[in-house]
Amino acid sequence: MLAALLAAFSIVWLQYTQYHDRYSRTLETYIQERGKREASQFQQLEKAHAIAEGLFLATHEHLTDAEIAAGFDKFFDEAEDGSFRSRDGVYDGMLDRNLGWISGIGAMGSSSSPMTIDRKRTVYSALLAIARTAPSFQSEIESLWYFTPTNDIVIHAPNRPDNLEFYRKTAPSSFRVQDHATFLDNITWENNPDGVTLCTALSRLVYVQDGVALTAGCQTPSRLGTQQFGAWGTTMPMAGPFKRAVSETPMPEAELFLLGPKGELMAHPDLVEADNLTYDAIEEVIPKVRIDQLMTRIHAKDQQYGVISDRWFGLPGDIYSFYEIETPGWFVIVKLEKGFIFSEALHAVTPVFLATVLLIALTIYALSYLITHYGIRPIGRLARTFANVDGADRDNKDTLSIHDLLERNDELGDLARSLNGYHERSIENVELLEKKVSERTSELQRATDAKTIFLANMSHELRTPLNGILGISGSLRRRTKCTDTIEMADLIEQSALTLEKLLSDVLDISKVESGQLELEETQFNLNAALRSVIDLQAISADDKGLRIETDLDDRCDAVFTGDPVRLKQIATNLLSNAVKFTDDGHVRFSLRQIAEQGDRRSFTMTVEDTGCGIALEDQDNIFDRFSQANPTIHRKYGGTGLGLSIVRSLVELLGGALTVKSNPGVGSQFICTFDLLATDLEAQPPQFLRTDHMPTVQQDPKASSGNMTASDEPIRILLAEDHAVNRRVVELILDSQGIEVVSVTNGREAIDTFAKEAFDLVLMDVRMPECSGLDATRRIRSMEAKAASTPVPIIMLSADTSDHDIQTAERAGATMHISKPITPEKLLSAIASVLENDRPVFEIQTTGSSRPAQSSSSGKSQDEVLSIRSQS
């Protein structure tokens, strides 16, 4: 069967290659003759340009100014603005004593150039040359025109549909051909130093103003020595020679088209029927031609004419015969598709092919029967026998159903015996694997238990010093009357509380991941529990000038069984986020019962705010651990990115779901559902939890420490720091030295403040919202450069301590880089160092223990330098 199939295809292949070779030779002979014929058309064009150029130069040289003026006035109407147009008789027909009968000529000159006798000489000489040359070539070329650098054009085109009225009548007097023409590159000395005839690709017709119509053309510079008077040109619209060229083919099935030197599509059968050719029409045809591959293969051939063919399933494909016309460098291409060749070959071998196909079909049927009966069915029995032999049925394999296969001595017998042996070995492997899985499970359980013990120990060990920090800071605040000391104690307490909250979040996440977070089952009043959370968060909201609106369902004012601690944790996280991310407007908390089934009640808790909102693409990320909507959120508001992850985990443990709806700039809405069990107890009165506001620190400008100066003009420092605690720590350090500090919270405010006030030094944080410290430093340096003022020292305060970060700060224009954490000694030493120098010196202060104040070059300590500088 295979031999018959190969024989059939061999016959078709042989016949196809013979037809392909025959048509290739035919097209090669045709394209050689056809190319020469097309080349002769362009030779006639070159000849017309050459004759006209000779007549032009003779007239231009020998006519007197008076003859030029008289001739110009005879054939042209000159306007006051310097423009001119040809008289109607020059196109409609008139009898001239010297030229005889002339017609079909139009001309115009732009008002953009002054009218001089030299301009008239050029235009009039061009008219005489065209009138004497064009009629002889009227059957070979569509037009003959002359263009001058002063935007004058004289054109002979008697067969154009518009009767040259655009140039003769309708074009504005200020119309400049060079503003619309694409042929100017062909006539410059730089692009055409030899003054030969060059042709353009398809370009816009100048005289078609109501749309985009394309045509091609050829131009020849008009020169005498080093002087260029203008250029001769001939336009080739689609309706003319192009249409005749592509319409004539060696056979009806062939296709002829023209390509430019760089593969530009010049003419194609699908383009010649339109009145005005457009770029859209060309774009529709280009994919059919596959120009890039075609031009690559033609250039690789490196011949003026020849035949090429692509491959089609290993066979010769479409036939392309080509001829390169020397002028204008275009390619005449005739294409014969492989489909036509294949149909011709197939038609010749159809009887043999049908007989071969019938023989193949019978052979396939016989083989399929044998394979099915003696191969596929036995394999199917093996598959069914061993398909479900696992688990409890692994020992119940019915070997009797395949007994005859086990006894066979062919390949199927070998396969049956191999599968049977594999089955027996797999039983042993499964038993061994189950044993190892059991052992591994025990190891994992022990590791989990160890992790639980570790987390418990860590919780104790970390909470113990935190408790000491909180207690000591509270005691310090109560025992001192110094406002600054009280405020610093408050800052210690806030930082410790933040650390404690982070510890709790991390421990909760660890419990969720290990599956050890268990819910309590206690009885509580739902409204009262959540009301306490609302009252506590109302204090933070009030500090920001916000209000928390509440909508609590009366049916929620009852006793339920569940975990009140986790419910309050959910409400606390959602409300604290809402208050944090809302600068104005309100926060709304609602709680409603939505379903009742037996003792089970379903609720929805909704927290809605008018804050910054969350972009749609970030709404899935906010529930990931240690993730926030974007880095800007973290820089502006802080946080670890654990809150919403914990909320979602807790809601899922309660059997509910958490969803979010948000629009950037409008606000966000978080909705969580959960279930509780109703009890028969009466509702308890709500309990409210309140906390006092943090004390407000009153700064006494007269307070001083050891290095306060008595100068009326103390050192003024601009501090840009978005983190409130860090900002206040620096302020307290500098206030103790009698330094006047002006604080801002971001780079943009730093730029604006620096522009309005004078400072001795700038302390700049790197990561700030709206405008980073690096960008602010660059802007400040730019402002100083424009004002030609002495640069103010800028010290960067940053937690980024890599060499790259320090070099980046230096390139931005910083004077010094100090790494966080910042001690008073480190900060004061740095300030003294930059203020005592005559010019900025970039230094790197690395993290580590603070150094004592060093002596300056003048022998004074750094504190003395500060005092001296503040009094200067």
Summary of the structure (lengths in Angstrom):
residues: 872
radius of gyration: 47.1
end to end distance: 109.6
largest distance: 127.1
contacts: 2619
relative contact order: 0.05
helix: 50%
strand: 19%
